[in-house]
């Protein structure tokens, strides 16, 4: 199995913590976020990982070399010339992706005990172009899915009141927060726009007009976005729970 670990962000929400290092190397419980996620991917059966880099890219590359790539087949998708959005990052990394296999995409600042192997199996057994991990949580931006079929129908920002619809539905719709973990088939590339910098969410919204883009709810899992300084302490508590369960 193969994965793309999104690690190129500036980490501006982390303030002083990313002044002299990338977000991927911020330590939680004595270990960088990058290490926690690579170890989880390896334990879940992933053998090939593409890592995109931009902010303090050399530090990430050096760290990986020091750790012997964690025993994984690792490729660096270099975005130092231009920081790309999520969709652009996936498109740029395509040179390293095995197109015949599904690709797991995972944000480096996400800590969870979501079973990645089970999620991948669910994706492979279905007929969807993409599977999006989601959960019921408070946020300002929601993905909208049909309650019964879990098909993606749209996106909304409850602050700006902006709404983007993929399909009109007569079914009840549920709003979910996106968990920053998703799986795609390579065929979704036909929905990439002719630009280099674009959002993967916009790709999903376009593809969902005639394809299955499905939710993968994981309400009972431990999950945390370590995107703000105050969440580092929460992440340490989350990791302790995960390790206690294991």
ChimeraX commands (.cxc) that place a marker at each C-alpha (Angstrom):
marker #1 position 0.00,0.00,0.00 radius 0.5
marker #1 position 1.12,3.56,-0.74 radius 0.5
marker #1 position 0.49,6.89,0.99 radius 0.5
marker #1 position 1.12,10.59,0.50 radius 0.5
marker #1 position 1.96,12.40,3.75 radius 0.5
marker #1 position 1.18,16.10,3.31 radius 0.5
marker #1 position 4.03,17.88,5.12 radius 0.5
marker #1 position 4.73,21.03,3.10 radius 0.5
marker #1 position 2.57,23.58,4.93 radius 0.5
marker #1 position 3.99,26.74,6.46 radius 0.5
marker #1 position 2.45,25.93,9.82 radius 0.5
marker #1 position 1.50,29.58,10.32 radius 0.5
marker #1 position -1.20,28.64,12.87 radius 0.5
marker #1 position 1.53,27.09,15.03 radius 0.5
marker #1 position 3.10,30.57,15.46 radius 0.5
marker #1 position 6.47,30.42,17.33 radius 0.5
marker #1 position 6.68,26.63,17.06 radius 0.5
marker #1 position 7.38,26.80,13.32 radius 0.5
marker #1 position 9.72,29.79,13.45 radius 0.5
marker #1 position 12.80,27.63,12.90 radius 0.5
marker #1 position 11.40,24.22,11.94 radius 0.5
marker #1 position 8.65,22.68,9.80 radius 0.5
marker #1 position 5.35,21.65,11.35 radius 0.5
marker #1 position 6.19,18.03,10.55 radius 0.5
marker #1 position 9.09,18.14,13.04 radius 0.5
marker #1 position 7.16,19.64,15.96 radius 0.5
marker #1 position 7.54,17.17,18.82 radius 0.5
marker #1 position 4.61,15.61,20.64 radius 0.5
marker #1 position 5.47,13.33,23.56 radius 0.5
marker #1 position 9.14,13.42,22.58 radius 0.5
marker #1 position 8.68,12.49,18.94 radius 0.5
marker #1 position 8.03,14.57,15.78 radius 0.5
marker #1 position 4.60,14.45,14.16 radius 0.5
marker #1 position 6.33,13.08,11.07 radius 0.5
marker #1 position 7.65,10.10,13.05 radius 0.5
marker #1 position 4.30,9.32,14.69 radius 0.5
marker #1 position 2.59,9.21,11.31 radius 0.5
marker #1 position 5.29,7.26,9.47 radius 0.5
marker #1 position 5.36,4.66,12.24 radius 0.5
marker #1 position 1.58,4.36,12.07 radius 0.5
marker #1 position 1.63,3.98,8.30 radius 0.5
marker #1 position 4.28,1.28,8.56 radius 0.5
marker #1 position 2.37,-0.57,11.29 radius 0.5
marker #1 position -0.75,-0.40,9.11 radius 0.5
marker #1 position 0.99,-2.18,6.23 radius 0.5
marker #1 position 2.06,0.75,4.08 radius 0.5
marker #1 position 5.47,0.25,2.49 radius 0.5
marker #1 position 5.74,3.24,0.16 radius 0.5
marker #1 position 5.31,6.85,1.33 radius 0.5
marker #1 position 5.61,10.07,-0.67 radius 0.5
marker #1 position 6.30,13.16,1.45 radius 0.5
marker #1 position 5.84,16.63,0.03 radius 0.5
marker #1 position 8.13,19.35,1.39 radius 0.5
marker #1 position 8.43,23.14,1.22 radius 0.5
marker #1 position 8.91,24.95,4.55 radius 0.5
marker #1 position 12.37,24.02,6.01 radius 0.5
marker #1 position 12.44,21.13,3.53 radius 0.5
marker #1 position 16.11,20.35,4.20 radius 0.5
marker #1 position 15.34,19.61,7.85 radius 0.5
marker #1 position 12.75,17.01,6.89 radius 0.5
marker #1 position 15.06,15.37,4.36 radius 0.5
marker #1 position 17.92,15.26,6.86 radius 0.5
marker #1 position 15.70,13.82,9.57 radius 0.5
marker #1 position 14.51,11.05,7.28 radius 0.5
marker #1 position 18.10,10.18,6.38 radius 0.5
marker #1 position 19.05,10.06,10.06 radius 0.5
marker #1 position 16.17,7.64,10.69 radius 0.5
marker #1 position 16.99,5.47,7.65 radius 0.5
marker #1 position 13.59,6.40,6.22 radius 0.5
marker #1 position 11.95,4.38,9.02 radius 0.5
marker #1 position 12.52,1.26,6.92 radius 0.5
marker #1 position 10.09,2.53,4.30 radius 0.5
marker #1 position 10.38,3.27,0.59 radius 0.5
marker #1 position 10.21,7.06,0.74 radius 0.5
marker #1 position 10.06,9.61,-2.07 radius 0.5
marker #1 position 10.31,13.38,-1.65 radius 0.5
marker #1 position 7.89,15.48,-3.67 radius 0.5
marker #1 position 9.74,18.80,-3.72 radius 0.5
marker #1 position 7.59,21.93,-3.58 radius 0.5
marker #1 position 10.34,24.34,-2.55 radius 0.5
marker #1 position 9.84,26.39,-5.73 radius 0.5
marker #1 position 6.10,26.75,-5.16 radius 0.5
marker #1 position 3.92,25.74,-2.22 radius 0.5
marker #1 position 0.91,23.91,-3.63 radius 0.5
marker #1 position -2.57,23.37,-2.23 radius 0.5
marker #1 position -3.73,19.83,-1.43 radius 0.5
marker #1 position -4.84,18.97,-4.96 radius 0.5
marker #1 position -1.75,20.51,-6.48 radius 0.5
marker #1 position 0.37,18.50,-4.07 radius 0.5
marker #1 position -1.27,15.26,-5.18 radius 0.5
marker #1 position -0.87,16.17,-8.85 radius 0.5
marker #1 position 2.80,17.09,-8.34 radius 0.5
marker #1 position 3.44,13.79,-6.54 radius 0.5
marker #1 position 1.93,11.68,-9.34 radius 0.5
marker #1 position 5.41,10.97,-10.74 radius 0.5
marker #1 position 6.02,8.75,-7.68 radius 0.5
marker #1 position 2.56,7.18,-7.40 radius 0.5
marker #1 position 1.75,3.70,-8.68 radius 0.5
marker #1 position -1.33,4.47,-10.75 radius 0.5
marker #1 position -2.72,0.94,-10.54 radius 0.5
marker #1 position -3.00,1.16,-6.75 radius 0.5
marker #1 position -5.16,3.34,-4.50 radius 0.5
marker #1 position -3.42,6.17,-2.65 radius 0.5
marker #1 position -3.97,7.14,0.98 radius 0.5
marker #1 position -3.52,10.87,1.62 radius 0.5
marker #1 position -2.83,11.91,5.23 radius 0.5
marker #1 position -2.11,15.34,6.76 radius 0.5
marker #1 position 1.05,15.27,8.87 radius 0.5
marker #1 position -0.59,17.25,11.69 radius 0.5
marker #1 position -3.33,14.66,12.29 radius 0.5
marker #1 position -3.09,12.28,15.24 radius 0.5
marker #1 position -5.64,9.46,15.40 radius 0.5
marker #1 position -6.20,5.77,16.01 radius 0.5
marker #1 position -8.28,5.39,12.86 radius 0.5
marker #1 position -7.58,1.92,11.41 radius 0.5
marker #1 position -6.00,2.84,8.08 radius 0.5
marker #1 position -5.85,-0.73,6.82 radius 0.5
marker #1 position -9.58,-1.24,7.41 radius 0.5
marker #1 position -10.35,2.07,5.70 radius 0.5
marker #1 position -8.25,1.04,2.70 radius 0.5
marker #1 position -10.04,-2.32,2.49 radius 0.5
marker #1 position -13.42,-0.56,2.59 radius 0.5
marker #1 position -12.31,1.68,-0.28 radius 0.5
marker #1 position -11.01,-1.21,-2.39 radius 0.5
marker #1 position -14.19,-3.21,-1.89 radius 0.5
marker #1 position -16.40,-0.35,-3.11 radius 0.5
marker #1 position -16.90,1.38,-6.44 radius 0.5
marker #1 position -16.01,4.92,-5.36 radius 0.5
marker #1 position -13.33,7.21,-6.79 radius 0.5
marker #1 position -12.52,8.53,-3.32 radius 0.5
marker #1 position -13.21,7.74,0.34 radius 0.5
marker #1 position -13.11,10.63,2.82 radius 0.5
marker #1 position -12.67,10.10,6.56 radius 0.5
marker #1 position -15.13,12.36,8.38 radius 0.5
marker #1 position -16.64,12.79,11.83 radius 0.5
marker #1 position -19.29,14.82,13.60 radius 0.5
marker #1 position -17.46,17.79,15.12 radius 0.5
marker #1 position -17.64,21.57,15.38 radius 0.5
marker #1 position -15.88,23.44,12.59 radius 0.5
marker #1 position -16.57,26.33,10.24 radius 0.5
marker #1 position -16.45,24.24,7.05 radius 0.5
marker #1 position -18.45,21.09,6.46 radius 0.5
marker #1 position -18.71,18.43,3.80 radius 0.5
marker #1 position -22.32,17.52,3.01 radius 0.5
marker #1 position -23.31,13.88,2.42 radius 0.5
marker #1 position -26.56,12.04,1.82 radius 0.5
marker #1 position -27.39,10.37,5.14 radius 0.5
marker #1 position -28.40,7.02,3.63 radius 0.5
marker #1 position -25.87,6.58,0.81 radius 0.5
marker #1 position -23.01,8.71,2.25 radius 0.5
marker #1 position -22.52,10.22,-1.22 radius 0.5
marker #1 position -20.87,13.66,-1.27 radius 0.5
marker #1 position -23.36,16.34,-2.23 radius 0.5
marker #1 position -21.60,19.59,-1.35 radius 0.5
marker #1 position -19.52,21.81,0.90 radius 0.5
marker #1 position -20.42,24.75,3.08 radius 0.5
marker #1 position -18.72,27.47,5.12 radius 0.5
marker #1 position -21.10,28.38,7.92 radius 0.5
marker #1 position -19.33,31.68,8.63 radius 0.5
marker #1 position -19.34,33.11,5.10 radius 0.5
marker #1 position -22.54,31.19,4.20 radius 0.5
marker #1 position -20.82,29.99,1.02 radius 0.5
marker #1 position -22.21,26.74,-0.40 radius 0.5
marker #1 position -20.87,24.56,-3.23 radius 0.5
marker #1 position -23.17,21.81,-4.47 radius 0.5
marker #1 position -22.15,18.69,-6.39 radius 0.5
marker #1 position -25.62,17.24,-6.88 radius 0.5
marker #1 position -29.20,18.01,-6.03 radius 0.5
marker #1 position -30.67,15.40,-3.73 radius 0.5
marker #1 position -34.07,14.69,-2.23 radius 0.5
marker #1 position -32.50,12.73,0.64 radius 0.5
marker #1 position -31.64,14.00,4.09 radius 0.5
marker #1 position -28.17,15.54,4.19 radius 0.5
marker #1 position -25.67,15.34,7.06 radius 0.5
marker #1 position -22.78,17.72,7.67 radius 0.5
marker #1 position -19.43,16.24,8.66 radius 0.5
marker #1 position -16.04,17.70,9.49 radius 0.5
marker #1 position -13.27,16.41,7.21 radius 0.5
marker #1 position -10.58,14.46,9.09 radius 0.5
marker #1 position -7.64,15.14,6.76 radius 0.5
marker #1 position -7.39,11.46,5.77 radius 0.5
marker #1 position -8.64,10.28,2.37 radius 0.5
marker #1 position -8.10,7.60,-0.27 radius 0.5
marker #1 position -8.24,8.08,-4.03 radius 0.5
marker #1 position -8.07,6.02,-7.20 radius 0.5
marker #1 position -5.78,7.38,-9.90 radius 0.5
marker #1 position -8.74,7.84,-12.28 radius 0.5
marker #1 position -9.73,10.91,-10.29 radius 0.5
marker #1 position -6.87,12.72,-12.05 radius 0.5
marker #1 position -9.20,13.43,-14.98 radius 0.5
marker #1 position -10.87,16.00,-12.74 radius 0.5
marker #1 position -7.67,17.91,-12.01 radius 0.5
marker #1 position -7.84,21.44,-13.44 radius 0.5
marker #1 position -5.23,22.75,-15.85 radius 0.5
marker #1 position -3.41,24.64,-13.10 radius 0.5
marker #1 position -0.85,23.57,-10.51 radius 0.5
marker #1 position -2.36,25.06,-7.36 radius 0.5
marker #1 position -5.83,23.80,-6.42 radius 0.5
marker #1 position -7.79,22.17,-3.60 radius 0.5
marker #1 position -8.50,18.45,-3.50 radius 0.5
marker #1 position -11.91,19.24,-2.01 radius 0.5
marker #1 position -12.83,21.09,-5.21 radius 0.5
marker #1 position -11.79,18.02,-7.20 radius 0.5
marker #1 position -14.06,15.84,-5.06 radius 0.5
marker #1 position -16.97,18.22,-5.52 radius 0.5
marker #1 position -16.56,18.15,-9.30 radius 0.5
marker #1 position -16.07,14.37,-9.47 radius 0.5
marker #1 position -19.10,13.76,-7.22 radius 0.5
marker #1 position -21.42,15.12,-9.90 radius 0.5
marker #1 position -21.30,11.76,-11.72 radius 0.5
marker #1 position -19.12,9.54,-9.48 radius 0.5
marker #1 position -19.25,8.06,-6.01 radius 0.5
marker #1 position -17.25,10.11,-3.52 radius 0.5
marker #1 position -18.12,8.52,-0.20 radius 0.5
marker #1 position -17.88,9.46,3.47 radius 0.5
marker #1 position -16.09,7.16,5.90 radius 0.5
marker #1 position -17.42,8.17,9.34 radius 0.5
marker #1 position -15.19,7.28,12.30 radius 0.5
marker #1 position -17.04,8.68,15.27 radius 0.5
marker #1 position -15.57,6.41,17.94 radius 0.5
marker #1 position -11.90,6.90,17.07 radius 0.5
marker #1 position -9.48,9.22,18.84 radius 0.5
marker #1 position -8.70,12.10,16.46 radius 0.5
marker #1 position -6.98,15.47,16.76 radius 0.5
marker #1 position -5.76,18.17,14.39 radius 0.5
marker #1 position -2.48,19.42,15.92 radius 0.5
marker #1 position -2.75,22.67,13.96 radius 0.5
marker #1 position -2.49,25.15,16.83 radius 0.5
marker #1 position 0.03,25.51,19.69 radius 0.5
marker #1 position -2.62,24.83,22.33 radius 0.5
marker #1 position -3.37,21.48,20.68 radius 0.5
marker #1 position 0.12,20.07,21.31 radius 0.5
marker #1 position -0.78,19.28,24.92 radius 0.5
marker #1 position -4.10,17.79,23.79 radius 0.5
marker #1 position -2.19,15.66,21.27 radius 0.5
marker #1 position 0.04,14.30,24.04 radius 0.5
marker #1 position -3.06,13.22,25.96 radius 0.5
marker #1 position -4.56,11.69,22.82 radius 0.5
marker #1 position -1.39,9.73,22.12 radius 0.5
marker #1 position -1.30,8.46,25.70 radius 0.5
marker #1 position -4.85,7.13,25.27 radius 0.5
marker #1 position -3.93,5.49,21.96 radius 0.5
marker #1 position -0.85,3.83,23.45 radius 0.5
marker #1 position -2.80,2.71,26.54 radius 0.5
marker #1 position -5.39,1.03,24.29 radius 0.5
marker #1 position -2.68,-0.72,22.32 radius 0.5
marker link #1:1,2 radius 0.2
marker link #1:2,3 radius 0.2
marker link #1:3,4 radius 0.2
marker link #1:4,5 radius 0.2
marker link #1:5,6 radius 0.2
marker link #1:6,7 radius 0.2
marker link #1:7,8 radius 0.2
marker link #1:8,9 radius 0.2
marker link #1:9,10 radius 0.2
marker link #1:10,11 radius 0.2
marker link #1:11,12 radius 0.2
marker link #1:12,13 radius 0.2
marker link #1:13,14 radius 0.2
marker link #1:14,15 radius 0.2
marker link #1:15,16 radius 0.2
marker link #1:16,17 radius 0.2
marker link #1:17,18 radius 0.2
marker link #1:18,19 radius 0.2
marker link #1:19,20 radius 0.2
marker link #1:20,21 radius 0.2
marker link #1:21,22 radius 0.2
marker link #1:22,23 radius 0.2
marker link #1:23,24 radius 0.2
marker link #1:24,25 radius 0.2
marker link #1:25,26 radius 0.2
marker link #1:26,27 radius 0.2
marker link #1:27,28 radius 0.2
marker link #1:28,29 radius 0.2
marker link #1:29,30 radius 0.2
marker link #1:30,31 radius 0.2
marker link #1:31,32 radius 0.2
marker link #1:32,33 radius 0.2
marker link #1:33,34 radius 0.2
marker link #1:34,35 radius 0.2
marker link #1:35,36 radius 0.2
marker link #1:36,37 radius 0.2
marker link #1:37,38 radius 0.2
marker link #1:38,39 radius 0.2
marker link #1:39,40 radius 0.2
marker link #1:40,41 radius 0.2
marker link #1:41,42 radius 0.2
marker link #1:42,43 radius 0.2
marker link #1:43,44 radius 0.2
marker link #1:44,45 radius 0.2
marker link #1:45,46 radius 0.2
marker link #1:46,47 radius 0.2
marker link #1:47,48 radius 0.2
marker link #1:48,49 radius 0.2
marker link #1:49,50 radius 0.2
marker link #1:50,51 radius 0.2
marker link #1:51,52 radius 0.2
marker link #1:52,53 radius 0.2
marker link #1:53,54 radius 0.2
marker link #1:54,55 radius 0.2
marker link #1:55,56 radius 0.2
marker link #1:56,57 radius 0.2
marker link #1:57,58 radius 0.2
marker link #1:58,59 radius 0.2
marker link #1:59,60 radius 0.2
marker link #1:60,61 radius 0.2
marker link #1:61,62 radius 0.2
marker link #1:62,63 radius 0.2
marker link #1:63,64 radius 0.2
marker link #1:64,65 radius 0.2
marker link #1:65,66 radius 0.2
marker link #1:66,67 radius 0.2
marker link #1:67,68 radius 0.2
marker link #1:68,69 radius 0.2
marker link #1:69,70 radius 0.2
marker link #1:70,71 radius 0.2
marker link #1:71,72 radius 0.2
marker link #1:72,73 radius 0.2
marker link #1:73,74 radius 0.2
marker link #1:74,75 radius 0.2
marker link #1:75,76 radius 0.2
marker link #1:76,77 radius 0.2
marker link #1:77,78 radius 0.2
marker link #1:78,79 radius 0.2
marker link #1:79,80 radius 0.2
marker link #1:80,81 radius 0.2
marker link #1:81,82 radius 0.2
marker link #1:82,83 radius 0.2
marker link #1:83,84 radius 0.2
marker link #1:84,85 radius 0.2
marker link #1:85,86 radius 0.2
marker link #1:86,87 radius 0.2
marker link #1:87,88 radius 0.2
marker link #1:88,89 radius 0.2
marker link #1:89,90 radius 0.2
marker link #1:90,91 radius 0.2
marker link #1:91,92 radius 0.2
marker link #1:92,93 radius 0.2
marker link #1:93,94 radius 0.2
marker link #1:94,95 radius 0.2
marker link #1:95,96 radius 0.2
marker link #1:96,97 radius 0.2
marker link #1:97,98 radius 0.2
marker link #1:98,99 radius 0.2
marker link #1:99,100 radius 0.2
marker link #1:100,101 radius 0.2
marker link #1:101,102 radius 0.2
marker link #1:102,103 radius 0.2
marker link #1:103,104 radius 0.2
marker link #1:104,105 radius 0.2
marker link #1:105,106 radius 0.2
marker link #1:106,107 radius 0.2
marker link #1:107,108 radius 0.2
marker link #1:108,109 radius 0.2
marker link #1:109,110 radius 0.2
marker link #1:110,111 radius 0.2
marker link #1:111,112 radius 0.2
marker link #1:112,113 radius 0.2
marker link #1:113,114 radius 0.2
marker link #1:114,115 radius 0.2
marker link #1:115,116 radius 0.2
marker link #1:116,117 radius 0.2
marker link #1:117,118 radius 0.2
marker link #1:118,119 radius 0.2
marker link #1:119,120 radius 0.2
marker link #1:120,121 radius 0.2
marker link #1:121,122 radius 0.2
marker link #1:122,123 radius 0.2
marker link #1:123,124 radius 0.2
marker link #1:124,125 radius 0.2
marker link #1:125,126 radius 0.2
marker link #1:126,127 radius 0.2
marker link #1:127,128 radius 0.2
marker link #1:128,129 radius 0.2
marker link #1:129,130 radius 0.2
marker link #1:130,131 radius 0.2
marker link #1:131,132 radius 0.2
marker link #1:132,133 radius 0.2
marker link #1:133,134 radius 0.2
marker link #1:134,135 radius 0.2
marker link #1:135,136 radius 0.2
marker link #1:136,137 radius 0.2
marker link #1:137,138 radius 0.2
marker link #1:138,139 radius 0.2
marker link #1:139,140 radius 0.2
marker link #1:140,141 radius 0.2
marker link #1:141,142 radius 0.2
marker link #1:142,143 radius 0.2
marker link #1:143,144 radius 0.2
marker link #1:144,145 radius 0.2
marker link #1:145,146 radius 0.2
marker link #1:146,147 radius 0.2
marker link #1:147,148 radius 0.2
marker link #1:148,149 radius 0.2
marker link #1:149,150 radius 0.2
marker link #1:150,151 radius 0.2
marker link #1:151,152 radius 0.2
marker link #1:152,153 radius 0.2
marker link #1:153,154 radius 0.2
marker link #1:154,155 radius 0.2
marker link #1:155,156 radius 0.2
marker link #1:156,157 radius 0.2
marker link #1:157,158 radius 0.2
marker link #1:158,159 radius 0.2
marker link #1:159,160 radius 0.2
marker link #1:160,161 radius 0.2
marker link #1:161,162 radius 0.2
marker link #1:162,163 radius 0.2
marker link #1:163,164 radius 0.2
marker link #1:164,165 radius 0.2
marker link #1:165,166 radius 0.2
marker link #1:166,167 radius 0.2
marker link #1:167,168 radius 0.2
marker link #1:168,169 radius 0.2
marker link #1:169,170 radius 0.2
marker link #1:170,171 radius 0.2
marker link #1:171,172 radius 0.2
marker link #1:172,173 radius 0.2
marker link #1:173,174 radius 0.2
marker link #1:174,175 radius 0.2
marker link #1:175,176 radius 0.2
marker link #1:176,177 radius 0.2
marker link #1:177,178 radius 0.2
marker link #1:178,179 radius 0.2
marker link #1:179,180 radius 0.2
marker link #1:180,181 radius 0.2
marker link #1:181,182 radius 0.2
marker link #1:182,183 radius 0.2
marker link #1:183,184 radius 0.2
marker link #1:184,185 radius 0.2
marker link #1:185,186 radius 0.2
marker link #1:186,187 radius 0.2
marker link #1:187,188 radius 0.2
marker link #1:188,189 radius 0.2
marker link #1:189,190 radius 0.2
marker link #1:190,191 radius 0.2
marker link #1:191,192 radius 0.2
marker link #1:192,193 radius 0.2
marker link #1:193,194 radius 0.2
marker link #1:194,195 radius 0.2
marker link #1:195,196 radius 0.2
marker link #1:196,197 radius 0.2
marker link #1:197,198 radius 0.2
marker link #1:198,199 radius 0.2
marker link #1:199,200 radius 0.2
marker link #1:200,201 radius 0.2
marker link #1:201,202 radius 0.2
marker link #1:202,203 radius 0.2
marker link #1:203,204 radius 0.2
marker link #1:204,205 radius 0.2
marker link #1:205,206 radius 0.2
marker link #1:206,207 radius 0.2
marker link #1:207,208 radius 0.2
marker link #1:208,209 radius 0.2
marker link #1:209,210 radius 0.2
marker link #1:210,211 radius 0.2
marker link #1:211,212 radius 0.2
marker link #1:212,213 radius 0.2
marker link #1:213,214 radius 0.2
marker link #1:214,215 radius 0.2
marker link #1:215,216 radius 0.2
marker link #1:216,217 radius 0.2
marker link #1:217,218 radius 0.2
marker link #1:218,219 radius 0.2
marker link #1:219,220 radius 0.2
marker link #1:220,221 radius 0.2
marker link #1:221,222 radius 0.2
marker link #1:222,223 radius 0.2
marker link #1:223,224 radius 0.2
marker link #1:224,225 radius 0.2
marker link #1:225,226 radius 0.2
marker link #1:226,227 radius 0.2
marker link #1:227,228 radius 0.2
marker link #1:228,229 radius 0.2
marker link #1:229,230 radius 0.2
marker link #1:230,231 radius 0.2
marker link #1:231,232 radius 0.2
marker link #1:232,233 radius 0.2
marker link #1:233,234 radius 0.2
marker link #1:234,235 radius 0.2
marker link #1:235,236 radius 0.2
marker link #1:236,237 radius 0.2
marker link #1:237,238 radius 0.2
marker link #1:238,239 radius 0.2
marker link #1:239,240 radius 0.2
marker link #1:240,241 radius 0.2
marker link #1:241,242 radius 0.2
marker link #1:242,243 radius 0.2
marker link #1:243,244 radius 0.2
marker link #1:244,245 radius 0.2
marker link #1:245,246 radius 0.2
view
